[in-house]
């Protein structure tokens, strides 16, 4: 039996798959040969799924060190004739733009699908960015699925389309497709695999070298290749009129809806709920670029006004506006920016589509009776929040504890020289929760253009800045070179982030002499996205043994001379190392590095559980507890505060016996319970 | 035409909400129906709030429930049950709720109070229809592993819907459990399912 249902060779089989698993199945049905990506929620399950069955299909599946490398790898495969796919989240698509914008000059010979998972409502992302405008700017066909079945079908067809036009195809999904389950009917798995070959003049002379003396349309070199690409786009514009993913559903009243991707599914459910007397016309769009113009004309000819329903930017809406300006300028468009019926931010969601459709169709939207609303208001009063926090026993709690006290000591040490306002630059990963501010009070914004010290007593407010993968280490350097000297400048990042984007920035810091302290929280996995392996893990995506990279070795080879490697479960050691690293960087005017290394606690606990090992918990000796609440400041979800008794307590359900809270207790009131072994007894 | 049936599953990370939604999805497939399951589960964190929108029927398209649309609420944790029930439970919707609490960090550090479980159960009675509340974690432990708690809740659900017009019954749900759960855990899970069924049976009599 294959290790995942997507590997079952049984056309007609129905299974519940999430969108990403469906895309994986599509790649299998298309006989993809190389699939590369970097973990990014909500895209990661494509490669996670394929890695389980890659061997069964002779497929090379890899976690690349970043998305840009992943696309380069996929392009390499596609120019030697293989079918290839690159996977990424929205932010990753920004990373690949250089290659993406260039590979279209000359295109590919094997099918190349670029899969991007957008995240409207930013469930797991720093932005809500819609990647469709990027793909349109590059000039490729965009496919956008309405559900999991279509995600599978489009992934498969994407390879055919790509080979037909010799250009990459962009498959754009969104969180509610990627991470929602739906029933998917399996198709045939393509029996033949593309032949792998290399001909530098395949169909077009000097095809794979963008500077090659390629002649086309009276031009030579990149301009000629651009002319070639523009002709392909004209062919694609014609082709989408016949694509199986676009269709018209004729209506009974002169009202038109253009629904792209998952927008179509919301529209169908909303209409079933609203049950209007006259059914509107629907143009279901599966290719948001280019739009199927023949169907558009038919729709416009039959309706008086049009509502556009799509997830993300008003992308179809803008194109429709441009089209109608020529074709039928008098008919109004309703959407995200025109006669706004749908918000431009947040996810679409069924409720919003129901309300938008109700207004557009002039029918009543369902609503909650006032009496029930009142009951809900009353019940809601007893509700308590459940904030997102670092896991019980997370080693980052130890690192952040050490960092907090090292910073306090550093500003005391540099009193007189510095104002005592440090900057901690964050990055993307579990440790970004250091900026979630889950206990933050209402803040008054400042106007004074003066450095302002902010005090906090928990790890969830430690990060001052955070933008993008690998951003913190670069931003830190800019702060330094601008002349910021009011306090130490620190940057933090994880191990996977380090290999993804930090290495050039470290070389830059050494080269340009930035006095900053860089802390790498190395837990050996890409933990936040679900523990995918990274170069720090010692295994590949398909669990083949691989070289285990050490962050400190790489940093030393890039010229970082002052390096400390510490155990985050030893908070004193962490604090001492960070303090020394800050002092060294300030005194010597160079970057310094602290690596806080311990394997992700979730992985460790899972392994111990599998082996049947039982973990003790820690308990508070109430006789000794003085109620200072230092342990609560650690920010571990398992450490609690009993208001009535004025004592700390440890939640036995959550505690993993890491002992961090025992270390920070000044009166040794936290001790292991008598039965069983602690985590440290097992893993040191 | 089979009436569409909507279920809201609420819990915290690590309790098996996703597994439960997949078991119900498989049962729907066995009935030849379409399924949509709306979830977000990005971070691998333990203890975060998790919920699943499950829609089953002959013609369904999108993955999310609207307010007051859930025919059933399966609450693997009381506070999370209240949170999702408050939004999604329909006035006649049925509820199976595990009374074993998992404290949020907000409660542990003392910035919020965990409501008494009997008040949560009362609130759900005001919001919905039949409510079966029990410590299903303890029940699953008796069956052989606390990890079968989600399946014990499903067993109770199979009793609650007896006689109602739904796409499910005890047989198809047990079959789906057997299909999804790893082989060596099937026996324990079926036991937990049946124990959950009995609990609901006693509660409803």
Interface residues (C-beta under 8 A of the other chain):
Chain A: X14 X15 X16 X18 X41 X42 X123 X124 X146 X147 X175 X176 X179 X180 X181 X182 X183 X262 X264 X265 X266 X268 X269 X272 X273 X349 X350 X351 X354 X366 X368 X372 X375 X376 X379 X380 X382 X383 X384 X385 X386 X387 X388 X389 X390 X391 X392 X430 X438 X439 X527 X528 X529 X530 X531 X602 X632 X635 X637 X638 X639 X640 X641 X642 X643 X651 X653 X654
Chain B: X12 X21 X22 X25 X26 X28 X29 X34 X35 X36 X37 X38 X39 X40 X41 X42 X43 X44 X45 X46 X47 X48 X49 X59 X60 X61 X62 X63 X64 X65 X66 X67 X68 X79 X80 X82 X83 X86 X91 X102 X103 X104 X105 X106 X107 X108 X109 X110 X111 X112 X113 X114 X115 X119 X120 X123 X126 X127
